[in-house]
Amino acid sequence: MHFVDAKGILTGKGGYYGMNIYRGCSHGCIYCDSRSRCYQFTHPFEDIEVKQNAPALLEAALRSKRRKCMIGTGSMSDPYMHCEEQLGLTRKCLEIILRYGFGATVITKSDRILRDIDLLEEINRESRCVVQMTLTTFDDDLCRILEPNVCNTKRRIEVLEEMQKRGIPTVVWLTPVLPFINDTEENIRAILDECIRVSVKGIICFDVGLTLRAGDREYYYAALDRHFPGLKQRYISTYGNAYELPSPNAGELMKLFVKTCQEHGILCRWEDCFQFLQEFPEKYEQMDFFDILE
């Protein structure tokens, strides 16, 4: 772990902004796209870069914005990694979001988010909050291989359930689904059944498969050699050097996914899920409009 002073913290424009408080990750997920060379990491991925001035940057940015909107975090690096326990930068940023009347949406794989459930509930009461959780496999033993340094899927579902009890809406990322590993009807059905039980609002599944780029591919294939001997060669012979690696079962599993979501009123088009994540309560936007007129 090392500390830097970042030049800025928010990306995006208009009605939605994103931020990454950390760069790199300690979860060790074998498929992590953030390892890809295109993101130009200049340090080892597990050597977490901490943007120590993130709260100050965020406060300065939000203080200058008249139009309230949603602020998202976690798209590149999980905001609830192990180092967050001691540093608390994510919580400080959430406190600033609450203080300035913005909304928050957080994506994580970690149950450490429960530490801040009181703050998330207050943000949701004052404006809007959405919690996003990644679920890839329902099998605990497999989860320990795919995502070794973070809580398992059963625990993440408990987090979703706790959010539901507090009235905080949730969205699940059902991705990636790894060809020849977790791309089974049994796995997808089990995850969908739990999403229904805990009343998630939407599920994001771009397709049933995996993407691999330089940097990510090498790490993933090394993990296959360790845990699934012989599978790397099957990947190479099936997909070559392709970026998109669809599951052979993609068609039938996507049909199952869409049909199940539609039957239970769960958003399943990624466009609809993203629109839901970026929506900000209209009453607050109207208040800002009248403030500007004054």
C-alpha positions, 0 to 999 in steps of 0.5 A, spaced: 500 500 500 502 506 498 499 513 498 498 519 493 495 526 492 491 525 486 489 531 482 482 530 481 477 524 484 470 525 480 469 522 472 463 523 468 459 529 467 452 531 467 447 527 471 452 522 474 459 522 476 464 516 478 470 516 483 475 511 485 478 512 492 483 506 491 487 503 485 489 496 485 485 491 489 487 485 494 481 481 493 485 476 488 479 475 483 482 470 478 478 474 472 479 481 474 479 486 468 482 491 472 489 488 471 488 489 464 494 493 461 490 498 458 489 501 465 496 503 465 498 501 472 505 503 474 505 499 480 503 492 482 496 491 482 496 488 489 500 494 492 494 498 493 494 506 491 491 510 496 488 517 494 489 520 501 486 526 499 480 523 496 475 526 501 478 533 500 477 533 493 470 530 493 468 536 498 471 541 493 468 538 487 461 537 490 461 544 494 462 547 487 456 543 483 449 546 484 445 540 480 445 534 485 446 527 482 448 520 484 456 519 485 458 512 484 464 508 486 467 501 485 467 500 478 474 499 478 477 498 485 473 495 490 471 501 495 471 496 501 478 492 501 482 490 507 485 497 507 478 501 508 478 498 515 483 502 517 483 508 513 476 509 512 476 513 506 470 510 503 466 512 509 469 519 509 467 520 502 460 518 504 459 523 509 461 528 504 456 526 499 450 526 505 452 533 507 452 536 500 445 532 499 448 528 493 446 520 492 450 515 492 451 508 489 456 503 491 459 496 488 462 491 492 464 484 493 465 485 501 461 485 507 465 490 510 460 495 507 455 493 513 460 497 517 457 503 513 449 501 513 447 506 518 450 512 513 447 508 507 440 508 510 441 516 511 443 518 504 437 513 502 432 517 506 435 524 505 436 523 497 438 516 494 442 510 495 443 504 491 448 498 493 451 493 488 453 487 489 457 482 484 455 475 484 458 469 480 458 463 483 453 460 488 458 454 490 462 456 496 468 452 494 468 454 487 468 462 490 474 461 494 478 459 488 475 465 483 475 470 489 479 468 494 480 474 499 473 476 499 467 474 503 463 468 499 456 469 495 452 466 501 455 472 505 454 477 500 446 475 499 446 476 507 448 483 505 443 484 500 438 482 505 440 487 510 440 492 505 433 490 503 431 490 511 433 498 511 429 500 504 436 501 500 435 498 493 440 493 490 442 491 484 446 485 482 452 484 477 451 477 475 458 477 471 463 474 469 460 467 468 466 463 466 466 458 460 466 451 463 467 453 470 460 456 473 456 457 466 451 452 468 443 452 469 444 450 476 449 456 478 445 461 474 438 458 477 441 458 484 443 465 484 437 468 481 433 464 486 436 468 491 436 475 488 428 474 487 428 472 495 432 478 497 428 483 492 433 486 488 431 491 483 435 489 477 441 484 475 446 486 470 448 481 465 451 483 459 452 476 456 454 469 459 461 469 458 468 472 460 472 478 457 480 477 457 485 482 455 493 483 455 495 483 463 488 480 465 489 474 460 496 472 463 493 472 470 487 468 469 491 463 465 496 462 470 490 461 475 487 456 471 493 452 471 493 452 478 486 450 480 483 447 473 489 443 470 488 442 462 483 448 462 487 453 459 489 449 453 481 448 452 480 456 452 486 457 447 483 452 442 476 454 443 477 462 443 484 463 441 486 470 443 479 473 442 477 479 447 470 476 448 469 469 450 462 467 450 460 460 454 457 455 449 451 455 454 450 462 453 444 462 449 440 458 453 442 461 460 441 468 457 434 466 455 433 463 463 436 469 465 431 474 462 425 469 463 426 469 470 427 476 471 421 478 467 417 473 471 419 477 477 419 484 475 427 485 476 430 489 471 434 485 466 436 490 460 443 493 462 441 499 459 435 499 464 439 498 470 444 503 469 438 508 468 436 506 475 443 507 478 443 514 475 436 516 477 436 522 482 430 524 486 426 529 481 424 534 487 431 535 489 433 537 482 427 542 482 429 545 488 436 546 485 433 549 479 429 554 483 435 556 487 439 558 481 433 562 479 434 566 485 
